Amino acid sequence: MNLTQERMRQLLDYNPETGDFTWLKCTGRRVVHGERAGWPDDRGYIKIGIDGRKYFAHRLVWLHVFGRWPTAVIDHINHVRHDNRIANLRDVSIIDNCRNSSARTKRKTFAISSFRCPRKAYLAYCEAAISRFGDKAVLCAESS
């Protein structure tokens, strides 16, 4: 059974200013009325268990606010995976989500930006890679 907005709203309250869900009902041993729902997974996303299934909190936000599941991928605009404020979330294609991804280097993450033009994205990547790694930067050949 797919979770519906109605069922979710029976169990959870959502605060759009903080991005947090709190429990409205006790549904098991670990669920306490009024407590924050969910736990961080190993990648930093918040997960919430409902009716025996685990859901990403950012997808539940979309269902709670808009009454439907996202059509594709939920992007955290500011790159903070546990920041589930509706103002920080957008429903985008996988390609658009990748365009807004962060460059990762040895446990450090920095945002380059989001680009509509592949050439501008490539040039920004090159600039960031050279700035970070200097002569050791790995650059791909630009496609035309």
Residue pairs with C-beta under 8 A, 6 or more apart in sequence:
1 51
2 69
3 50
3 51
3 53
3 55
3 60
3 63
5 63
5 64
5 67
5 68
7 50
7 51
8 50
8 60
8 63
8 64
9 64
10 24
10 25
11 23
11 24
11 25
11 27
11 50
12 21
12 22
12 23
12 24
12 37
12 48
12 50
12 60
12 64
13 21
13 22
13 23
13 24
14 20
14 21
14 60
14 61
14 64
14 65
15 21
15 22
16 65
16 85
16 86
16 87
17 85
18 85
19 57
19 61
19 82
19 83
19 84
19 85
19 86
19 88
20 36
20 37
20 84
21 36
21 37
21 38
21 48
21 57
21 60
22 34
22 35
22 36
22 37
23 31
23 32
23 33
23 34
23 35
23 37
24 33
25 31
25 33
26 32
26 33
27 50
31 37
37 48
37 57
38 46
38 47
38 48
38 57
39 46
39 47
40 46
40 47
40 82
41 47
43 81
44 81
44 82
45 56
45 57
45 58
45 81
45 82
46 56
46 57
46 58
46 81
46 82
46 84
47 54
47 55
47 56
47 57
48 54
48 55
48 57
48 60
49 55
56 74
57 84
58 74
58 76
58 84
58 89
59 69
59 70
59 74
61 74
61 84
61 86
61 89
62 68
62 69
62 70
62 74
62 89
62 91
63 69
65 86
70 91
71 91
72 91
72 92
72 93
72 94
72 97
73 91
73 92
73 93
73 94
73 96
73 97
74 89
74 90
74 91
74 92
75 89
75 90
75 91
75 92
75 96
75 97
75 100
76 83
76 84
76 88
76 89
77 88
77 89
77 90
77 100
78 88
79 100
79 102
79 109
79 111
80 88
92 100
99 114
99 115
99 121
100 114
102 109
102 110
102 111
102 112
103 109
103 110
103 111
103 112
103 125
103 128
103 129
103 132
105 132
105 133
110 128
112 121
112 124
112 125
112 128
113 124
115 121
115 124
118 143
119 142
122 140
122 142
125 139
126 137
126 139
129 137
129 138
129 139
130 137
130 139
